[in-house]
Amino acid sequence: MTEPGVPSLGGVDDTLTVQVQGAGREPERVLTLSRPRGGVVEVREFAVGGPAPRDYRVDAGELLDQLEQAARARRRLSEDLYTIRRWLNG
C-alpha cells in the first residue's frame, strides 16, 4: 500500500532499480526510481541490513550528480550511467 499522494512504484515500465555499492562502512543501497515528473523523482531506498525502506522525492539532476559521483569513486552501480542518464533526463 502506498501513501496518499505518492505514486505506486510497482509497474515494470514505471520504475528503474539501481543498486549502489557502499563505501567503507556505508551499506549497499537499492534505489527504486520513478520516472521524473516536473524534474522530480520519487525514490524508494533500501539499505542492505538497514532500517525499513524510506520514500522521498529528489530533483532528477541532483540524483544524477550523486550517482555519477558514486561511479567516479569506483562504486559499482547495477545500471550503466547511460541508462541512468536517459531515465533521469526523461
C-alpha positions, -999 to +999 in steps of 0.1 A: +000+000+000+013+035-009+009+067+010-017+091-003-002+114-030+028+091-036+026+072-069+029+034-068+063+021-077+050-012-088+048-010-126+077-025-147+078+005-171+073+030-143+105+023-123+142+018-127+161-001-099+197+008-092+219-010-068+248+012-054+278-003-037+285+012-003+318+029+005+337+020+036+312+012+063+284+027+043+258+000+034+249-011-001+217+006-012+190-003-036+171+027-052+138+022-070+133+053-091+100+066-107+101+084-140+108+121-134+077+143-132+084+180-134+121+173-128+114+154-096+119+117-090+101+096-064+127+072-047+122+042-025+156+034-009+165+002+008+198+000+027+211-036+029+210-046+066+195-012+074+162+000+087+129-001+068+128+014+033+124+051+031+105+070+004+115+105-007+115+130-036+146+144-051+155+166-080+165+144-110+196+164-117+207+162-081+202+124-080+221+121-113+250+140-098+250+117-068+251+086-089+278+100-112+299+108-082+295+072-069+306+059-103+336+083-103+345+069-068+345+035-085+315+022-066+296-004-086+262+005-100+239-021-113+229+000-142+253+018-166+254+056-165+239+059-200+207+041-189+205+062-157+210+095-176+183+085-201+159+076-173+165+108-153+166+131-183+132+118-194 
